[in-house]
Amino acid sequence: QVQLQESGPGLVKPSQTLSLTCTVSGGSITTNYYYWSWIRQPPGKGLECIGYIAYSGSTSYSPSLKSRTSISRDTSKNQFTLQLNSVTPEDTGVYYCARAGVRPHTVVVVSSEYDTWGQGTQVTVSS
């Protein structure tokens, strides 16, 4: 049974870089044909796709966040990492990592595409 766990700082100052790690257990992030995503939910709003890294190591990002986002992986640790640059208070929210069994949409979150989610971690951007 695959499990995902997010980790990282809960408070980030404006203009700094938000960095989160998702540790995967019970399965490999290089297994065909899974996609490992970052998704967030701002307070009072719906789910928002940030991007994903595929089993192959290729990446894709939400067009609205692409200029500030980087997703990478460490296969030796079975982890993938999100970096979001130049954060503002609008980046506050709960951040989830999730696994998709098909290539997921990056403009909207289609929940049926995901079969496993982390519990989520709260990130607040504030000085």
N, C-alpha and C positions, 0 to 999 in steps of 0.2 A: 504494500500500500504506500503510494507516494504521499509524502508530506512536505509542505513548504512553510518556511519560517522567515519572516522579515526581521531585520535588525538594523539599527542605526540611531542617530541622535533624534530626539523628539523635538528639539528646538534649534532653529537655524536663524541666523541674523539676515536681514535683507541684504541683497547683493552678493551673498556668499553662495557656496555650492552645497546643494543637498545631495548626500550620498547614502544610499541604502543597499543592503545586501540581502539576497534571498538564498537561504541554504536549503538544498533539496535532499531529502532522504528517501530511501526506498526505491529509487530509480535514478538512472543517469540522465543528465541534461543533454547528452549526445545521442540518446536513443532516437532512431527514426520513428516517426515523423512528428515530433512534438515541438511546440513553440512555447517559449517561456516569456511571459508578459509582465509588464508593470501597468497597473491601473490605479486611479485615485478617485476619491470622492470628496469634493469640497463640502463644507458644511451647508446643509440645506439644498444640495444639488445632487444630480445623478452621477452615475459612474462615468469616468472619462478615461479613454485609452491614452497611455503615454507611449508605448511601443513594445517591441518584443525582440528577442534573440532566438533564432531558430536552432534546431538540432545541429545544423551545418555550421553555425556561427554567424550566419548572415543576420542583418538587423533591419528593422523597419520602424519608423516613428510616426506619431501623429503629426500631420502637417502643421498644426498650430503650435507644437512644442519642439519641432525638429531642430530648430536653430539653437536650442539650449540643452538638448538631451543627448546623452550617450549611454548605451547599454553594452556591457561587456561581460565576460565570463571567465571563471577559473575552473577548468575542467578537473584539475587535480583535487580541488576542494568541493567540487560539485555545487558551485555557487554562481549566481549571476548578480550583477551590480547595476544600479541606476545612479547616474550622475545628472543632476539638473542644475544648470548654472544660473547665476544672476537672479536668484529667487526674490519674489516679492510676497507680501501678505496674501495675495491671491493664490499662491501655491500651497497655502495651508489646507490640510485635509487628512483623510485616512488613506494611506498608501498600501496597496495590496500587490503581492506577486501571485501569479496564477499560471496554470498550464492549460494549453489548448491542444486538442487533438487534430485540429485543422488549422490552416493558415488563418489567423484571426484578422478581422477588420481593424483598421487603425484610426478610422474617423469616428466610429461609434462602437460602443461595447455591445456585442451580441452575446448575452450570457450563456446561451446554449452552446457556444463554441468552447467553453471552458469546463473542464471536468474536475479540476482541483484548485483550491484557493488557499492562500495563507490566511491567518487570522486578521491581518491588517495591523498597521502601526500608525499612530497619530503623529503627524509632523506639523508643527506650528512655526510659521515664519514671523518673527517679531524681534524688535530691538530691545 
